[in-house]
Amino acid sequence: MTGVTLSSADLDPRRRRILFRCWHRGIREMDLVFGQFAEKEIAALSNVELDEFETIMAEEDNDLVRWIMGTWPVPERFQTPMFQRLAAYKPDFEYPADALPRNAE
């Protein structure tokens, strides 16, 4: 999958905005993870889940890719079912362990 396949026509404005942001992250690997997750899950997420998802989305892509790929440990604040669901959409590719983890918060 390389781009949006879900029509946003039936989504409310918040979900449309999130779907767009998921496919335009800045790092292609994160486009794939977030985009595929949103394609499958966004319509059914509750408002509380959308809040948590947007909090995750606000993190730096370079940190997210390392947490999702397992290169860095996931900070405790993101050791949640939502983050696990998101991380399950990681594509089958290797990401280099090019740096030591920052201080986990």
Buried (B, 14 or more C-beta within 10 A) or exposed (E): EEEBEBEBEEBEEEBBEBBEBBBEBEBEBBBBBBBBBBBEBBBEBEEEBBEBBEBBBEBEBBBBBBBBBEBBEBBEEBEBEBBEBBBEBBBEEEBEEEEEEEEEE
